[in-house]
Amino acid sequence: MSDIDLPLPIRTELTAPYWDSLQQGQLSFQKCRRCGHAWLPARTECPSCLHDDWHWVPASGRAKVVSWVVFHIAYHKAFESRLPYNVALIELEEGPRLISNVVGLPDPNALRIDQPVVLRIEREGAFALPRFAPG
């Protein structure tokens, strides 16, 4: 990896439980106590019913690939050493979707729609980040 710092997420009071769960080896998402809708990224109210009665729920770690793109050009110098790499839309078994990467592929073009993947938490500096591996 290059010696250029990666752009990292910003931790806020709202997102702290998400980042804390990743540090502990678990991916969590928010779920509405009123309507049962589950979502990522963190927000103050349910995107379905707009109530603010929600809680954090641990994810199973099982998911599937919804879509992806493979980058062959680095649009930030910190990613040059990672080329080519994928950025994927992942749907957790429980329903929420997040943007991540699928790692551990022999070929970055080897992804397919609905491909099963499993959570693999990787560290980038002080952050634990959710990534996914074929599974």
C-alpha positions in Angstrom: 0.0 0.0 0.0 1.1 3.6 -0.6 2.2 5.9 2.1 -0.6 8.3 1.2 -3.4 8.3 3.8 -6.7 6.6 2.8 -9.8 8.7 3.0 -11.5 7.2 6.1 -15.0 7.5 7.5 -16.0 10.2 10.0 -17.2 8.8 13.3 -20.2 10.7 14.9 -22.3 10.1 18.0 -25.0 8.5 15.7 -22.5 6.2 13.9 -20.5 5.3 17.0 -22.4 2.0 17.7 -21.8 0.9 14.1 -18.0 1.5 14.3 -17.8 0.0 17.9 -19.5 -3.2 16.8 -17.1 -3.6 13.8 -14.2 -3.1 16.3 -15.6 -6.0 18.2 -15.9 -8.2 15.1 -19.6 -7.7 14.4 -21.5 -5.8 11.8 -24.7 -4.0 13.1 -27.5 -2.2 11.5 -30.5 -0.2 12.7 -34.0 -1.6 12.9 -37.3 0.2 13.6 -39.2 -1.0 16.6 -42.4 0.3 15.1 -42.5 -1.1 11.5 -39.6 -3.6 11.6 -37.7 -1.9 8.7 -33.9 -2.4 8.8 -31.3 -0.1 7.3 -27.8 1.2 6.7 -26.2 3.7 6.9 -27.1 5.1 10.3 -29.8 7.8 10.5 -31.9 9.4 13.3 -35.3 8.0 12.1 -36.7 5.1 10.2 -36.5 5.7 6.4 -39.8 3.7 6.0 -42.1 5.1 8.7 -40.1 8.1 10.0 -40.3 7.1 13.6 -37.3 7.5 15.9 -37.9 4.3 17.9 -35.1 2.1 16.6 -32.3 -0.1 18.0 -29.0 -1.6 16.8 -29.2 -5.3 15.7 -26.2 -7.6 14.9 -26.1 -8.9 11.3 -25.6 -12.6 10.6 -22.7 -11.8 8.3 -24.3 -13.6 5.4 -25.1 -11.5 2.3 -25.3 -11.3 -1.5 -23.9 -9.2 -4.2 -26.4 -6.9 -5.8 -24.2 -4.9 -8.2 -20.6 -3.8 -8.5 -18.0 -1.9 -10.5 -14.3 -2.7 -11.0 -12.0 0.3 -11.0 -9.0 0.2 -13.2 -8.1 3.8 -12.6 -7.4 5.3 -9.2 -9.3 8.5 -8.6 -7.4 9.0 -5.3 -3.6 8.3 -5.1 -4.1 6.1 -2.0 -5.9 3.5 -4.1 -3.3 3.2 -6.9 -1.6 0.2 -5.3 -5.0 -1.6 -5.1 -5.8 -1.5 -8.8 -7.9 -3.2 -10.1 -10.4 -3.3 -7.2 -14.2 -3.6 -6.9 -16.8 -1.5 -5.2 -19.9 -3.6 -4.6 -23.5 -3.0 -3.4 -24.0 -5.7 -0.8 -27.4 -6.8 0.6 -27.3 -8.3 4.0 -29.4 -11.4 4.7 -31.5 -9.2 7.0 -32.2 -6.7 4.2 -30.0 -3.6 4.7 -27.6 -2.7 1.9 -24.2 -1.2 2.1 -21.4 -0.2 -0.2 -18.3 -2.4 0.4 -15.7 -4.5 -1.4 -15.6 -8.2 -2.2 -12.1 -9.4 -1.3 -10.3 -12.7 -1.8 -11.2 -13.1 -5.4 -8.8 -14.7 -7.9 -10.0 -12.2 -10.5 -11.7 -8.8 -9.6 -14.1 -9.5 -12.5 -15.3 -12.8 -11.1 -18.3 -11.4 -9.4 -21.9 -12.2 -10.3 -25.4 -11.0 -9.3 -26.8 -12.7 -6.2 -23.4 -14.3 -5.5 -23.3 -15.3 -1.8 -20.7 -13.5 0.3 -19.8 -13.5 4.0 -18.6 -10.7 6.2 -14.9 -10.3 6.6 -13.8 -7.4 8.8 -10.5 -5.7 7.8 -8.6 -2.9 9.4 -7.6 0.4 7.7 -5.7 2.5 10.2 -7.8 2.9 13.4 -11.0 1.7 11.6 -12.4 -1.8 11.3 -14.3 -1.9 7.9 -16.9 -4.4 6.7 -15.7 -6.2 3.6 -17.0 -9.4 2.1 -15.6 -12.6 0.7 -17.1 -15.3 -1.5 -19.0 -17.7 0.6 
